[in-house]
Amino acid sequence: MTTGDDMIGTASAEHSSRRALVIGASRGIGLGITRVLLAHGWQVTATIRNTTRTPQALSELKNAHGAALEIVEFDLAQPSRLPTLAESLGSQALDLLIISAGIMGPGHQRAEQVTPESVGELFDINAMAPLRIARALLPIMASGGVIGFLSSRMGSVSLNDTGDRELYRASKAALNSLSRGFAINEALPAGIGVLNLHPGWVQTDMGGSEAPVTIEQSVTGLVNVMEDALGQVEQRFVDFEGQTLTW
Ligand SMILES: NC(=O)c1ccc[n+]([C@@H]2O[C@H](COP(=O)([O-])OP(=O)(O)OC[C@H]3O[C@@H](n4cnc5c(N)ncnc54)[C@H](OP(=O)(O)O)[C@@H]3O)[C@@H](O)[C@H]2O)c1
């Protein structure tokens, strides 16, 4: 006979075997997603740029969760380190790959003012690097797994009715475009779902203190959306409350 306790034990054992990689977990949304996944029983590998300067909040999570959290060094601006990142993940497949790291770009946000170096960095970090990472790690994704790109409503061309922050918008539109091709040609045929995620306007260093959505609200919603998407082999552009956005 199965008791209630047995059922709880079975459910949590299945839960704890799920594995996620969060890219860009030093602060903000990536750190928050890491916190929620650990609370849900996931095995999490979290990347930061410099492991000799692990932020206190992440160290506290490590102290609380022990072996369930592994912290690995990775800088999106160093693509040559991608094979090392893949190797460090070992043999267990990834159920979730979340690429959260991103930048806003120069304060003026104007196409006629930006230098080639600065716009190159913006598009490389926000659009090219996420695709490089997803391509490199697709072979170690578990069947039915999900790749979540932290996009933005600002990356929607059809929803752009204010035109502000034109450089950042363009970089996220580029991410959306690149990830559509990646989903159609690579991820979906391999049985992997793709989410382009809008986290809301969130109270992080990037979002600022006047943002209406707290980190906790955003990341709780984002993790729910990603967990619900497991096993769904489709691509969606979706916000933290599960609402579909137009491209
Ligand atoms: N906040 C919002 O309202 C909002 C809205 C829509 C979309 N988003 C998107 O959501 C994602 C997370 O945003 P956030 O608000 O959490 O931003 P944030 O508070 O500014 O944090 C940015 C994160 O990206 C990391 N990062 C930046 N460049 C990196 C690089 N070259 N290599 C590795 N990591 C790098 C940072 O690491 P360091 O600590 O080492 O700098 C940090 O962990 C971004 O893609 C952003 O565009 C945010």
The ligand as a MOL file (V3000), in Angstrom:
LIG
                    3D

  0  0  0     0  0            999 V3000
M  V30 BEGIN CTAB
M  V30 COUNTS 48 52 0 0 0
M  V30 BEGIN ATOM
M  V30 1 N 15.3050 44.0500 -15.0490 0
M  V30 2 C 14.3820 44.1930 -16.0000 0
M  V30 3 O 13.4210 44.9820 -15.8530 0
M  V30 4 C 14.4700 43.3890 -17.2750 0
M  V30 5 C 13.4250 43.5070 -18.1960 0
M  V30 6 C 13.4590 42.7610 -19.3680 0
M  V30 7 C 14.5200 41.9000 -19.6120 0
M  V30 8 N 15.5330 41.8120 -18.7120 0 CHG=1
M  V30 9 C 16.6390 40.8860 -19.0240 0
M  V30 10 O 16.7830 39.9510 -17.9720 0
M  V30 11 C 18.1500 39.5480 -17.8590 0
M  V30 12 C 18.6350 39.7560 -16.4240 0
M  V30 13 O 18.5000 41.1420 -16.1420 0
M  V30 14 P 18.7250 41.7350 -14.6710 0
M  V30 15 O 17.6990 42.7710 -14.4880 0
M  V30 16 O 18.8920 40.6460 -13.6990 0 CHG=-1
M  V30 17 O 20.1320 42.4810 -14.9180 0
M  V30 18 P 21.2440 42.9460 -13.8610 0
M  V30 19 O 20.6770 43.0720 -12.5060 0
M  V30 20 O 21.9030 44.1250 -14.4890 0
M  V30 21 O 22.2680 41.7040 -13.8680 0
M  V30 22 C 22.9420 41.4160 -15.0560 0
M  V30 23 C 23.5520 40.0430 -14.9130 0
M  V30 24 O 24.1920 39.7220 -16.1490 0
M  V30 25 C 25.5500 39.3580 -15.8590 0
M  V30 26 N 26.4400 39.6620 -16.9680 0
M  V30 27 C 26.5330 40.8060 -17.6870 0
M  V30 28 N 27.5100 40.6940 -18.6030 0
M  V30 29 C 28.0480 39.4480 -18.4520 0
M  V30 30 C 29.0920 38.7420 -19.0930 0
M  V30 31 N 29.8310 39.2860 -20.0740 0
M  V30 32 N 29.3530 37.4840 -18.6770 0
M  V30 33 C 28.6490 36.9190 -17.6830 0
M  V30 34 N 27.6550 37.5380 -17.0280 0
M  V30 35 C 27.3590 38.7960 -17.4110 0
M  V30 36 C 25.8910 40.1660 -14.6250 0
M  V30 37 O 27.0690 39.6620 -14.0310 0
M  V30 38 P 28.0670 40.6410 -13.1620 0
M  V30 39 O 27.4900 40.7240 -11.7810 0
M  V30 40 O 29.3820 39.9200 -13.2180 0
M  V30 41 O 28.0940 41.9600 -13.8500 0
M  V30 42 C 24.6170 39.9710 -13.8160 0
M  V30 43 O 24.5770 38.6990 -13.2280 0
M  V30 44 C 18.9220 40.3810 -18.8790 0
M  V30 45 O 19.1180 39.6170 -20.0470 0
M  V30 46 C 17.9890 41.5530 -19.1540 0
M  V30 47 O 18.1980 42.1160 -20.4310 0
M  V30 48 C 15.5390 42.5230 -17.5460 0
M  V30 END ATOM
M  V30 BEGIN BOND
M  V30 1 1 1 2
M  V30 2 2 2 3
M  V30 3 1 2 4
M  V30 4 1 4 5
M  V30 5 2 4 48
M  V30 6 2 5 6
M  V30 7 1 6 7
M  V30 8 2 7 8
M  V30 9 1 8 9
M  V30 10 1 8 48
M  V30 11 1 9 10
M  V30 12 1 9 46
M  V30 13 1 10 11
M  V30 14 1 11 12
M  V30 15 1 11 44
M  V30 16 1 12 13
M  V30 17 1 13 14
M  V30 18 2 14 15
M  V30 19 1 14 16
M  V30 20 1 14 17
M  V30 21 1 17 18
M  V30 22 2 18 19
M  V30 23 1 18 20
M  V30 24 1 18 21
M  V30 25 1 21 22
M  V30 26 1 22 23
M  V30 27 1 23 24
M  V30 28 1 23 42
M  V30 29 1 24 25
M  V30 30 1 25 26
M  V30 31 1 25 36
M  V30 32 1 26 27
M  V30 33 1 26 35
M  V30 34 2 27 28
M  V30 35 1 28 29
M  V30 36 1 29 30
M  V30 37 2 29 35
M  V30 38 1 30 31
M  V30 39 2 30 32
M  V30 40 1 32 33
M  V30 41 2 33 34
M  V30 42 1 34 35
M  V30 43 1 36 37
M  V30 44 1 36 42
M  V30 45 1 37 38
M  V30 46 2 38 39
M  V30 47 1 38 40
M  V30 48 1 38 41
M  V30 49 1 42 43
M  V30 50 1 44 45
M  V30 51 1 44 46
M  V30 52 1 46 47
M  V30 END BOND
M  V30 END CTAB
M  END
